[in-house]
Amino acid sequence: MISKTFPLFQNKYVRYILLSNLFLQIGIWIRNFAILLFVMEQTNGNAIAISMISIAEYAPIFLFSFIGGTFADRWRPKQTMFWCSFLSSVSIFIVLLTLVFGTWKVIFFATLFSSILSQFSQPSGRKLFKAHVSAEHLQQSISYYQTTTSLFIILGPVIGTAIYQQFGISWAIVLTGISFALSALVLTFLPKDETVKSKSNRKVHQEMLDGFRYVFSRRELLLLGACFITVGISGGLIQPLNIFLVTEQLQLPKESLQWLMIANGLGMIIGSGMGVALSKKLPPHKMLTIGMVISAGGVSIIGFSEWLWVTLIAEVAVGFVMPLIQIGVYTLVVLQVEEAYIGRVSGILNPLFTGAMVLAMAAVGSLKAFFSITLLFQLASLLFVLGFIAAVWITLAPKKKEQLHVEVQSS
């Protein structure tokens, strides 16, 4: 019935990858917030212990993203996704046993191990979309995938916190393991991976170098990298400043920050639905350019505003277009990149966003000592403008009759 109503879901790859991602997101967010609250209780809010959670979550993106992408290009994608979800589930239950009979500090391993495996699994999912979803349905498929991820940014903390408060850390870990196991189980319904005959016995480091050559030989990928960096830096500047925006500029108590978060989250929920609807009609580069220009305007208004209602409207607008940016960027990656290089390209571009965001967040404290909140928000707005220029430039890239291939010499 669903397949008849939504023709896209007639494709079993779309159905099962989206369902697998749903279970995966449930597990990730239960794990993240249960561990956060548990560590806060065990350490009385020790800042170093809490920061270790972020390190366990983000460090693998820098250390394993490109490695994972390289192996995703070498391995069979369905098997890679299945084993990543399955091993994540197994590791969670091992952590539970150690938690019950050993030390609570092993809880950090739950985040670290599954975060490492995600660097292998995510590009494999994009490879399956590229290989088995028609070009006309590709953007819509990615929009559903990104919408699920965006919705859990809002709903995930609520779900994770509620489960921990109601059932405690042990049951939260069990439910996380079950969610990962269900994610793996769903993937078993996908058809068997096609056997790919290797044309050469190239070594891993040679394929890594091929990935860099591929990215640097394509202007549109370099421009997408610029978009990743500008959005990352902007987000890294804005996020830590929100609390000061409330207390210093709006002259409100710090508890009022929740209204900005609610407004932004509401915008993201509406924007996620709109992104799915627009994906049938609006090309990805237009989604990206619209998202960038509205973000630039919204962030600039937030930086100047001294009225709560104006700030809230701008927050809704910024939240609304964030899913459009995500859908546009990741659709362009899949469309622009040959299937054989999707893993390595993803492994190069993804750390650009995360690294830019983390560096900006680390620097914002020092920057605030010298510059006003308004000026820093205008800087973030300017970065979105630069991202807009890069996005427009992508559309002006010359269309080549033949797909550009990286010349690979046999060793």
Long-range contacts (C-beta under 8 A, 24 or more apart in sequence): 8-137, 8-140, 8-141, 8-144, 11-132, 11-133, 11-137, 11-141, 12-189, 12-190, 12-191, 13-128, 13-129, 13-132, 13-133, 13-190, 14-129, 14-133, 14-137, 14-141, 14-144, 16-186, 16-187, 16-189, 16-190, 17-81, 17-125, 17-128, 17-129, 17-145, 17-187, 17-190, 18-141, 18-144, 18-145, 18-148, 19-186, 20-81, 20-85, 20-183, 20-184, 20-186, 20-187, 21-125, 21-145, 21-148, 21-149, 21-183, 22-148, 23-179, 23-180, 23-182, 23-183, 23-186, 24-85, 24-179, 24-180, 24-183, 25-148, 25-149, 25-152, 25-156, 26-152, 26-159, 26-179, 27-88, 27-92, 27-175, 27-176, 27-177, 27-178, 27-179, 27-180, 27-183, 28-114, 28-152, 28-156, 29-152, 29-155, 29-156, 29-157, 29-159, 29-160, 30-159, 30-160, 30-163, 30-164, 30-172, 30-175, 30-176, 30-179, 31-92, 31-110, 31-111, 31-114, 31-160, 31-172, 31-173, 31-176, 32-57, 32-111, 32-156, 32-160, 33-156, 33-157, 33-159, 33-160, 33-161, 33-164, 34-160, 34-163, 34-164, 34-169, 34-172, 34-173, 34-176, 35-107, 35-108, 35-110, 35-111, 35-169, 37-161, 37-164, 37-165, 38-104, 38-107, 38-164, 38-169, 38-172, 39-107, 42-104, 52-108, 53-108, 53-111, 56-108, 56-109, 56-111, 56-112, 56-115, 57-111, 57-112, 57-115, 58-115, 58-354, 58-358, 59-112, 59-115, 60-112, 60-115, 60-116, 60-118, 60-119, 61-115, 61-119, 61-350, 61-351, 61-354, 62-351, 62-354, 62-355, 64-116, 64-119, 64-120, 65-119, 65-346, 65-347, 65-350, 65-351, 66-208, 66-211, 66-344, 66-347, 66-348, 66-351, 67-119, 67-347, 68-116, 68-118, 68-119, 68-120, 68-121, 68-122, 68-123, 68-343, 68-347, 69-119, 69-123, 69-211, 69-342, 69-343, 69-344, 69-345, 69-346, 69-347, 69-348, 70-204, 70-207, 70-208, 70-211, 70-343, 70-344, 70-347, 71-120, 71-204, 71-343, 72-120, 72-121, 72-123, 72-124, 72-127, 72-342, 72-343, 72-346, 72-347, 73-123, 73-127, 73-207, 73-211, 73-340, 73-341, 73-342, 73-343, 73-344, 74-204, 74-207, 75-120, 75-124, 76-193, 76-196, 77-124, 77-125, 77-127, 77-128, 77-131, 77-193, 78-124, 78-128, 78-187, 78-190, 78-191, 78-192, 78-193, 79-193, 80-120, 80-121, 80-124, 81-121, 81-124, 81-125, 81-128, 81-187, 82-184, 82-187, 82-188, 83-184, 84-117, 84-118, 84-120, 84-121, 84-124, 85-117, 85-121, 85-180, 85-181, 85-183, 85-184, 85-187, 86-180, 86-181, 86-184, 87-113, 87-117, 88-113, 88-114, 88-117, 88-180, 89-177, 89-178, 89-180, 89-181, 89-183, 89-184, 92-173, 92-176, 92-177, 92-180, 93-173, 93-174, 93-177, 95-173, 96-170, 96-173, 96-174, 96-177, 99-169, 99-170, 99-173, 100-170, 107-169, 110-173, 110-176, 114-180, 119-347, 122-346, 123-342, 123-343, 123-346, 123-347, 124-343, 126-330, 126-333, 126-334, 126-342, 126-343, 126-346, 127-339, 127-342, 127-343, 128-190, 129-334, 130-334, 130-337, 130-339, 130-342, 131-339, 135-335, 138-331, 138-334, 138-335, 139-279, 139-283, 139-284, 139-327, 139-331, 139-335, 140-276, 140-279, 140-280, 142-279, 142-327, 142-330, 142-331, 142-334, 143-275, 143-276, 143-279, 143-327, 143-331, 144-276, 145-330, 146-272, 146-275, 146-323, 146-326, 146-327, 146-330, 147-272, 147-273, 147-275, 147-276, 147-323, 147-327, 149-326, 150-268, 150-271, 150-272, 150-322, 150-323, 150-326, 151-268, 151-269, 151-272, 153-265, 153-268, 154-265, 154-268, 154-269, 200-408, 200-410, 202-408, 202-411, 203-411, 206-411, 207-344, 208-344, 210-341, 210-344, 210-406, 210-408, 211-341, 211-344, 211-345, 211-347, 211-348, 212-348, 213-406, 214-337, 214-341, 214-344, 214-345, 214-406, 215-344, 215-345, 215-348, 215-349, 217-404, 217-406, 218-336, 218-404, 219-397, 220-332, 220-336, 220-394, 220-397, 221-336, 221-337, 221-345, 221-349, 223-390, 223-391, 223-393, 223-394, 223-397, 224-329, 224-332, 224-333, 224-336, 224-349, 224-390, 224-394, 225-348, 225-349, 225-352, 226-386, 226-387, 226-390, 227-288, 227-292, 227-329, 227-387, 227-390, 227-391, 228-329, 228-349, 228-350, 228-352, 228-353, 228-356, 229-352, 229-353, 229-356, 230-356, 230-383, 230-384, 230-386, 230-387, 230-390, 231-325, 231-353, 231-356, 231-383, 231-384, 231-387, 232-352, 232-353, 232-354, 232-355, 232-356, 232-357, 232-360, 233-356, 233-357, 233-359, 233-360, 233-380, 233-383, 234-295, 234-299, 234-360, 234-380, 234-381, 234-383, 234-384, 234-387, 235-357, 235-360, 236-356, 236-357, 236-358, 236-359, 236-360, 236-361, 236-363, 236-364, 237-360, 237-361, 237-364, 237-367, 237-376, 237-377, 237-379, 237-380, 237-383, 238-299, 238-377, 238-380, 239-361, 240-361, 240-364, 240-365, 241-364, 241-368, 241-373, 241-376, 241-377, 244-368, 244-373, 245-302, 245-311, 245-373, 245-377, 248-373, 249-305, 249-306, 249-373, 249-374, 250-305, 250-306, 250-307, 250-308, 250-311, 251-306, 252-308, 256-308, 259-308, 259-312, 260-311, 260-312, 260-315, 263-312, 263-313, 263-315, 263-316, 263-319, 264-315, 264-316, 264-318, 264-319, 265-319, 266-316, 266-319, 267-315, 267-316, 267-317, 267-318, 267-319, 267-320, 267-321, 267-322, 268-319, 268-320, 268-322, 268-323, 270-316, 270-320, 271-319, 271-320, 271-321, 271-322, 271-323, 271-324, 272-323, 274-320, 274-323, 274-324, 275-323, 275-324, 275-327, 278-324, 279-327, 279-331, 284-327, 284-328, 284-329, 284-331, 284-332, 284-335, 285-328, 285-332, 285-391, 285-394, 285-395, 286-328, 287-324, 287-325, 287-327, 287-328, 287-331, 288-324, 288-325, 288-328, 288-329, 288-332, 288-391, 288-394, 289-328, 289-388, 289-391, 289-392, 289-395, 290-321, 290-324, 291-321, 291-322, 291-324, 291-325, 291-328, 292-325, 292-384, 292-385, 292-387, 292-388, 292-391, 293-384, 293-385, 293-388, 294-318, 294-320, 294-321, 295-321, 295-322, 295-325, 295-381, 295-384, 296-381, 296-382, 296-384, 296-385, 296-388, 297-381, 299-377, 299-380, 299-381, 299-384, 300-377, 300-378, 300-381, 302-377, 303-373, 303-374, 303-375, 303-376, 303-377, 303-378, 303-380, 303-381, 304-374, 304-377, 328-391, 332-394, 338-403, 338-405, 341-406
